[in-house]
Every structure is written in structure tokens, then in C-alpha cells.
Amino acid sequence: MMKPQAVDLNGSRTHACLSRTNAAHLPRRLSRALALGGCAFLLSACEAPLNLSGVEQELEKPIRRTDQIQSLVVTDQVQVAVGNAGLVLTRPDAGSKWQRHTLDGAPNLIDVDACPDGSLIALSFERQLWVSDEDVRQWRKSDLPTPENLLDATCAPDGSYWAVGSFSTLMVSRDGGANWSETSLNEDAMLTSIQFLDQQTAYATGEFGLVVRTDDGGQNWQPLDYIPNDFYPQAAHFRSREQGWVVGLDGMILQTRDGGQSWQTERTPVAAPLYGIADTSAGLFALGENGTVLSRGAERWEQVDAPALPVWLRSAAEQASGELLIAGGNGTLMSLPIQ
């Protein structure tokens, strides 16, 4: 859009307008009124037509700068990324183009996971669990009957759906989302992650260093020792019943080697908040603010040579191509070689 030249008090259009009016020798008040009216006419005359071509071009893209991609999953059949305003991006493999879909009602999707039967589940901030078919073309909604805020969801090996959130709440559906049961650990803490290692063993972590484990498929949850210093895990990953990691603010990463009974701080080269962690055939990767990507080599974390991006990164998954697919804010979806 053109900038009206008359907004510049030294500009020629304003000056000329006032000069012509003064030359007519009209009374001062009438002269001023006509001058302002004439300038207003000139201002409206120089107003350019609104150019929406850039907006239209942006809307035609499958991935946009306004997309806030919160989570992704990679399976043998499909790659899926989810985010704000009902965003679902899909493609069959790394060599294909992304296809954009929007779920009904534009829910804000914050997590996605793959189920044993090939379907996917996606958790929304609006307390909904969306379930896809095997082709990831159709999604159906299951409302979660709870007043609590939910932050993480997973599909267990037996096909049950789990979601965790505020007031140490755990919810489960064992019939495809038709019915839900809710339990609480009676801790006023936000659970931020849940992960099943097998049909019986799962971990959940949360605010104030809370760690709990089940050894009977979620029937009972055993509180473990708290992570030191009220650590708030933004994300967690357990490689086995004994070994796991949590990531959080100030670039902090802690590891347990004894099933959560004790935790040791691992040194990192950054102070940026870390929001995600991924386990690959090339080792562990952590993601965070300011485009931070860390890899864990021989007992230490190192910064990965990645594009400098002023965005947060939250989710990553290994592709069959040997690259790490990474998702984050401002429509960030990038691949990094890790082999």
C-alpha cells in the first residue's frame, strides 16, 4: 500500500494545498476548513487499492508462518505434524510434499501419537482426543470428561488411550474413546508427560519433580523420589525401566539410571529452555528455544550445527531417510542429517 504523502508536514501535497487556499484571501476559519477538507480529499485520492496478493499466496502454502507446530510422529506409512487452529500436516514420506488439513472447529492440537493398529491420536487444548483412521484422512472427536487441563497423550501397546494433565490427573479409555475413567495422584501438580515402555510399564512425570510409574498397565501408579530442586520437566524419555532423561528450563537435562530413584544433572552447552527430547538410532536429541538442537554423544551433550532460527523447537522424529525431522514455531519443519 502507498503511504499518503500528506502525512509528512513538510511534504509538497500538504504545503501546496494550504498555499492555494491562502491565496484566495478567504476568512481565516473558512480558509482553514477548506484547506483541511481539500487535504482530506487529496489524502483519499492517493490511497492505493489494498494488495492482498501476498496474503493469498501465503494461504495457498501447505505450511505457513502463522503455524505453531507442537508435535509430530513418523510411522512406516505416514508422517504427521499437528498444531494450532486444527492444523494437521501429512505426507507419506520424506520425499513427498506436505498436505494441509484442518479439523472441524479448529482445535488447538498439542500432541500426536501412533497406535498399534496404525491409527493416530491427537490431543487438543480444548480437552478433546481426535482419532484418525489408518489412512489419516478422517478424524473423529472424543470429548474428555474432565475440568482439568491436559498436556500429553499416548496410545499404549494394548491400544488404550491415555492423557495426563493438571492436578496430577490421568485419564484412560480402553474402548477407543467411547468411555473414559479418571484418576488423580492427589498432587496439585501438572503432569507433562506419559510414556509406556511395554504393556505393563509406564512412566509419568510432572511439576515439582513428580515421577510415578506403573508396573501393571496403569491399574496402579507408584510415586518415586522427586527429581531434585522441584525440577519442572518439559519433556521426558525413558529408554528402559532403569534409564531415562528429563529436559527443562535453563538448558537443564537430568538422567536416571535406577528407575527414577535418583537423578544426575548432565552438562549442556546452552542456557536456553528445552522443550523436547527424541531417541534415534544415532542417539538422543534435545530441542528448545532459539532453534536449539542438542545431541548426546559419549556421555555429554553438544550443540548441533543447525540453521539459526529465532523460534522454539518442540518435537522431533527419525525418518527412514536417516534424517531427523524437527518441528516448532512459525511453521518450522526441517530435516537434519544425523547418520
C-alpha positions as CSV (number, residue, x, y, z in Angstrom):
1,M,0.0,0.0,0.0
2,M,1.2,3.5,-0.8
3,K,2.0,5.8,2.1
4,P,-0.1,9.0,1.8
5,Q,2.3,11.8,1.1
6,A,0.3,14.3,3.0
7,V,1.2,12.8,6.4
8,D,4.6,14.4,6.0
9,L,4.1,18.0,7.2
10,N,7.0,19.1,5.0
11,G,5.6,17.2,2.0
12,S,4.7,19.0,-1.2
13,R,1.0,18.0,-1.2
14,T,0.1,19.5,2.2
15,H,2.1,22.6,1.6
16,A,0.6,23.1,-1.9
17,C,-2.9,22.6,-0.5
18,L,-2.6,25.2,2.2
19,S,-0.8,27.7,-0.1
20,R,-3.6,27.6,-2.7
21,T,-6.3,28.2,-0.1
22,N,-4.4,31.1,1.4
23,A,-4.0,32.7,-2.0
24,A,-7.8,33.0,-2.2
25,H,-7.8,35.6,0.7
26,L,-10.7,33.9,2.4
27,P,-11.6,34.4,6.1
28,R,-9.2,32.5,8.3
29,R,-11.7,30.0,9.7
30,L,-13.2,29.3,6.3
31,S,-9.8,29.2,4.8
32,R,-8.7,26.6,7.4
33,A,-11.8,24.4,6.9
34,L,-11.4,24.4,3.1
35,A,-7.7,23.6,3.4
36,L,-8.3,20.7,5.7
37,G,-11.2,19.5,3.5
38,G,-9.1,19.8,0.4
39,C,-6.2,17.9,2.0
40,A,-8.5,15.2,3.2
41,F,-9.7,14.8,-0.4
42,L,-6.1,14.6,-1.6
43,L,-5.3,12.0,1.1
44,S,-8.2,9.8,0.0
45,A,-7.2,10.2,-3.6
46,C,-3.7,8.9,-3.1
47,E,-5.0,5.8,-1.2
48,A,-3.9,2.8,-3.2
49,P,-6.1,-0.4,-3.7
50,L,-5.4,-3.0,-1.0
51,N,-3.0,-5.5,-2.3
52,L,-3.8,-9.0,-0.8
53,S,-1.7,-11.0,-3.2
54,G,0.9,-11.7,-0.5
55,V,-1.8,-12.9,1.9
56,E,-3.4,-15.1,-0.8
57,Q,0.0,-16.6,-1.7
58,E,0.7,-17.4,2.0
59,L,-2.7,-19.0,2.4
60,E,-2.0,-21.3,-0.6
61,K,1.1,-22.7,1.1
62,P,0.7,-26.0,3.0
63,I,2.9,-24.6,5.8
64,R,2.5,-21.0,6.9
65,R,4.4,-18.6,9.1
66,T,1.4,-18.5,11.5
67,D,1.6,-22.2,12.1
68,Q,2.7,-23.2,15.6
69,I,3.6,-26.9,15.2
70,Q,3.5,-28.6,18.6
71,S,4.1,-32.3,17.8
72,L,4.9,-34.8,15.1
73,V,5.0,-38.5,14.6
74,V,6.7,-40.7,11.9
75,T,5.5,-44.2,11.1
76,D,6.3,-46.6,8.3
77,Q,3.2,-45.3,6.4
78,V,2.9,-41.6,7.2
79,Q,4.5,-38.5,8.7
80,V,2.1,-36.2,10.6
81,A,2.6,-32.9,12.3
82,V,-0.1,-31.1,14.3
83,G,-0.6,-27.6,15.7
84,N,-2.8,-24.6,16.3
85,A,-6.2,-23.9,14.7
86,G,-6.8,-27.6,13.9
87,L,-3.6,-27.9,11.8
88,V,-2.8,-31.4,10.6
89,L,0.0,-31.8,8.1
90,T,0.6,-35.2,6.4
91,R,2.8,-36.8,3.9
92,P,3.7,-40.4,3.1
93,D,7.5,-40.0,3.3
94,A,10.4,-37.5,3.4
95,G,10.4,-37.2,-0.4
96,S,6.8,-36.1,-0.7
97,K,5.1,-32.7,-0.3
98,W,3.1,-31.9,2.8
99,Q,-0.7,-31.8,2.6
100,R,-2.6,-29.5,4.8
101,H,-5.9,-30.3,6.6
102,T,-7.9,-28.5,9.3
103,L,-10.0,-30.4,11.8
104,D,-13.6,-29.3,12.4
105,G,-13.8,-26.5,15.0
106,A,-10.1,-25.6,14.6
107,P,-9.0,-27.2,17.9
108,N,-5.5,-26.3,19.1
109,L,-3.6,-29.6,18.9
110,I,-0.7,-30.1,21.3
111,D,0.3,-33.7,20.9
112,V,0.1,-36.6,18.5
113,D,0.9,-40.3,18.8
114,A,0.7,-43.5,16.8
115,C,-1.3,-46.5,17.9
116,P,-0.5,-50.2,17.3
117,D,-3.4,-50.6,14.8
118,G,-1.9,-47.9,12.5
119,S,-4.3,-45.1,13.6
120,L,-3.2,-41.9,15.3
121,I,-4.5,-39.9,18.2
122,A,-4.1,-36.1,18.7
123,L,-4.8,-34.2,21.9
124,S,-6.2,-30.7,21.8
125,F,-6.0,-28.0,24.4
126,E,-9.9,-28.0,24.4
127,R,-9.9,-31.4,26.2
128,Q,-10.6,-33.4,23.1
129,L,-8.9,-36.5,21.7
130,W,-9.1,-36.9,18.0
131,V,-8.7,-40.4,16.5
132,S,-7.7,-40.9,12.9
133,D,-8.4,-43.9,10.6
134,E,-5.4,-45.8,9.2
135,D,-5.2,-43.5,6.1
136,V,-5.1,-40.4,8.4
137,R,-7.8,-38.9,6.2
138,Q,-10.8,-39.0,8.6
139,W,-10.7,-37.9,12.3
140,R,-13.4,-38.4,14.9
141,K,-13.6,-36.4,18.2
142,S,-13.8,-37.8,21.7
143,D,-14.6,-35.3,24.4
144,L,-12.6,-35.8,27.6
145,P,-14.9,-35.5,30.6
146,T,-12.7,-33.5,32.9
147,P,-12.3,-29.9,34.1
148,E,-8.5,-30.4,34.2
149,N,-6.1,-29.1,31.6
150,L,-4.4,-31.9,29.7
151,L,-0.9,-31.6,28.2
152,D,0.2,-35.0,26.9
153,A,-1.3,-38.2,25.5
154,T,-0.2,-41.6,24.3
155,C,-1.5,-44.8,22.8
156,A,-0.4,-47.7,24.9
157,P,0.7,-51.0,23.5
158,D,-2.7,-52.6,24.3
159,G,-4.4,-49.9,22.2
160,S,-5.8,-47.9,25.2
161,Y,-5.7,-44.1,25.1
162,W,-4.1,-42.1,27.9
163,A,-3.9,-38.4,28.7
164,V,-2.4,-36.6,31.6
165,G,-2.5,-33.0,33.0
166,S,-3.3,-30.7,35.9
167,F,-3.9,-31.9,39.5
168,S,-1.8,-34.9,38.6
169,T,-4.7,-36.3,36.5
170,L,-4.5,-39.5,34.5
171,M,-7.3,-40.4,32.1
172,V,-7.7,-43.6,30.2
173,S,-10.1,-45.0,27.6
174,R,-10.0,-48.7,26.8
175,D,-12.7,-48.7,24.2
176,G,-11.5,-46.3,21.5
177,G,-12.5,-43.2,23.3
178,A,-16.2,-44.0,23.9
179,N,-15.8,-44.0,27.6
180,W,-13.1,-42.5,30.0
181,S,-12.1,-43.1,33.5
182,E,-10.2,-40.5,35.5
183,T,-7.9,-40.8,38.5
184,S,-5.6,-38.4,40.3
185,L,-2.4,-38.8,42.3
186,N,-3.8,-36.2,44.6
187,E,-0.9,-33.9,44.0
188,D,-1.5,-30.3,42.9
189,A,0.9,-30.6,40.1
190,M,0.8,-30.6,36.3
191,L,1.7,-33.9,34.7
192,T,3.6,-33.1,31.5
193,S,4.5,-36.5,30.0
194,I,3.4,-40.1,29.9
195,Q,5.3,-42.9,28.2
196,F,4.6,-46.7,28.0
197,L,7.7,-49.0,27.7
198,D,5.6,-52.1,27.3
199,Q,2.1,-53.3,28.1
200,Q,2.8,-53.2,31.9
201,T,5.4,-50.5,32.5
202,A,4.9,-46.7,32.0
203,Y,6.2,-43.5,33.5
204,A,4.6,-40.1,34.0
205,T,6.5,-37.0,35.1
206,G,5.4,-33.5,36.1
207,E,5.7,-30.3,38.0
208,F,7.7,-30.1,41.2
209,G,9.8,-33.1,40.1
210,L,7.0,-35.5,40.3
211,V,7.7,-39.0,38.9
212,V,5.3,-42.0,39.0
213,R,5.5,-45.5,37.5
214,T,3.0,-48.3,36.8
215,D,4.0,-51.9,36.6
216,D,0.5,-53.3,35.9
217,G,-0.7,-51.5,32.8
218,G,-1.9,-48.4,34.6
219,Q,-4.1,-50.0,37.3
220,N,-1.9,-48.6,40.0
221,W,0.8,-45.8,40.0
222,Q,3.7,-45.8,42.3
223,P,5.2,-42.4,43.3
224,L,9.0,-42.4,43.2
225,D,11.5,-40.0,44.7
226,Y,11.1,-36.4,43.4
227,I,13.5,-35.0,40.9
228,P,15.8,-32.7,42.9
229,N,15.1,-28.9,43.2
230,D,11.5,-29.1,42.2
231,F,12.6,-29.6,38.6
232,Y,9.8,-29.0,36.0
233,P,10.3,-31.5,33.2
234,Q,9.1,-30.0,29.9
235,A,9.6,-33.4,28.3
236,A,10.8,-36.9,29.3
237,H,12.1,-40.0,27.6
238,F,12.7,-43.4,29.2
239,R,14.9,-45.8,27.2
240,S,14.3,-48.7,29.6
241,R,12.8,-49.2,33.0
242,E,16.0,-48.1,34.6
243,Q,17.3,-45.3,32.3
244,G,15.6,-42.1,31.4
245,W,16.0,-38.4,30.8
246,V,14.1,-35.2,31.5
247,V,14.6,-31.7,30.0
248,G,13.6,-28.3,31.2
249,L,14.4,-24.7,31.7
250,D,17.9,-23.1,31.6
251,G,19.2,-25.9,29.3
252,M,19.0,-28.4,32.1
253,I,18.9,-32.2,31.4
254,L,18.9,-34.8,34.1
255,Q,19.3,-38.6,33.8
256,T,18.3,-41.5,36.0
257,R,20.0,-44.9,35.8
258,D,18.0,-46.6,38.6
259,G,14.4,-46.2,37.5
260,G,13.8,-42.8,38.9
261,Q,15.2,-43.4,42.4
262,S,17.9,-40.8,41.8
263,W,18.8,-38.2,39.2
264,Q,22.1,-36.7,37.9
265,T,22.5,-33.4,36.1
266,E,24.1,-33.7,32.7
267,R,26.1,-30.7,31.4
268,T,24.8,-28.9,28.3
269,P,26.3,-26.0,26.3
270,V,23.2,-23.8,26.4
271,A,21.1,-22.0,28.9
272,A,18.0,-21.9,26.6
273,P,14.8,-23.7,27.8
274,L,14.5,-27.2,26.4
275,Y,11.1,-28.4,25.4
276,G,11.5,-31.8,23.7
277,I,13.6,-34.9,23.5
278,A,13.8,-37.6,20.9
279,D,15.6,-41.0,20.8
280,T,17.0,-42.1,17.5
281,S,19.4,-44.7,16.0
282,A,22.1,-42.0,16.2
283,G,21.4,-41.2,19.9
284,L,19.4,-38.7,21.9
285,F,18.4,-35.2,20.7
286,A,17.0,-32.3,22.7
287,L,15.2,-29.3,21.3
288,G,14.4,-25.9,22.7
289,E,14.2,-22.1,22.4
290,N,16.1,-20.1,19.8
291,G,16.3,-23.0,17.4
292,T,18.4,-25.1,19.9
293,V,19.2,-28.6,18.8
294,L,21.5,-30.7,21.1
295,S,22.8,-34.2,20.5
296,R,24.1,-36.6,23.2
297,G,27.4,-38.2,22.3
298,A,29.7,-40.1,24.7
299,E,28.2,-39.0,28.0
300,R,27.8,-35.4,27.0
301,W,25.6,-33.0,25.1
302,E,26.8,-31.0,22.2
303,Q,25.1,-28.3,20.0
304,V,24.2,-29.5,16.6
305,D,25.1,-27.4,13.6
306,A,21.6,-26.3,12.5
307,P,20.1,-23.3,10.8
308,A,19.9,-20.3,13.2
309,L,16.2,-19.8,13.7
310,P,14.6,-17.4,16.2
311,V,11.9,-19.9,17.0
312,W,11.2,-22.6,19.6
313,L,11.5,-26.2,18.7
314,R,9.5,-28.9,20.4
315,S,9.2,-32.2,18.6
316,A,11.4,-34.4,16.5
317,A,11.4,-37.9,15.0
318,E,13.7,-40.0,12.9
319,Q,12.9,-40.6,9.3
320,A,13.7,-43.6,7.1
321,S,16.0,-41.4,5.1
322,G,18.4,-41.1,8.1
323,E,17.4,-37.5,8.8
324,L,15.8,-36.0,11.9
325,L,12.5,-34.2,11.2
326,I,12.1,-31.3,13.6
327,A,9.0,-29.2,14.3
328,G,8.4,-25.9,16.0
329,G,7.0,-22.3,15.9
330,N,6.4,-20.1,12.9
331,G,5.7,-23.1,10.6
332,T,9.1,-24.7,11.3
333,L,9.5,-28.1,9.7
334,M,13.1,-29.0,8.8
335,S,15.3,-32.1,8.4
336,L,18.8,-32.6,9.7
337,P,21.1,-35.4,8.7
338,I,22.0,-37.5,11.8
339,Q,23.7,-40.6,10.3
